[in-house]
Amino acid sequence: MLGPLEAYDAEHGADPVPTLTAFLGENGARRTTAAALHIHVSTLHHRIGRIEHLTGRDRVDLYLACAVD
């Protein structure tokens, strides 16, 4: 399930898995996650949208994938 994110990271050096892990660790709290990652909330919003687009999955599926990985 995380394969598309890992492939995107390999091509673009974007680290989507750590972004996703932080986001899910903060229970989807965008401001808290953005602060923890030292990025703007808009940047986080864009990254989460890209993650959802690349995987075609919702947050619950992504949470479970990160928990297992």
Buried (B, 14 or more C-beta within 10 A) or exposed (E): BBEBBEEBBEEEEBBBBEBBBBBBBBEEEBEBBBBBBEBEEEEBEEBBEBBBEBBEBEBEEBBEBBEEE
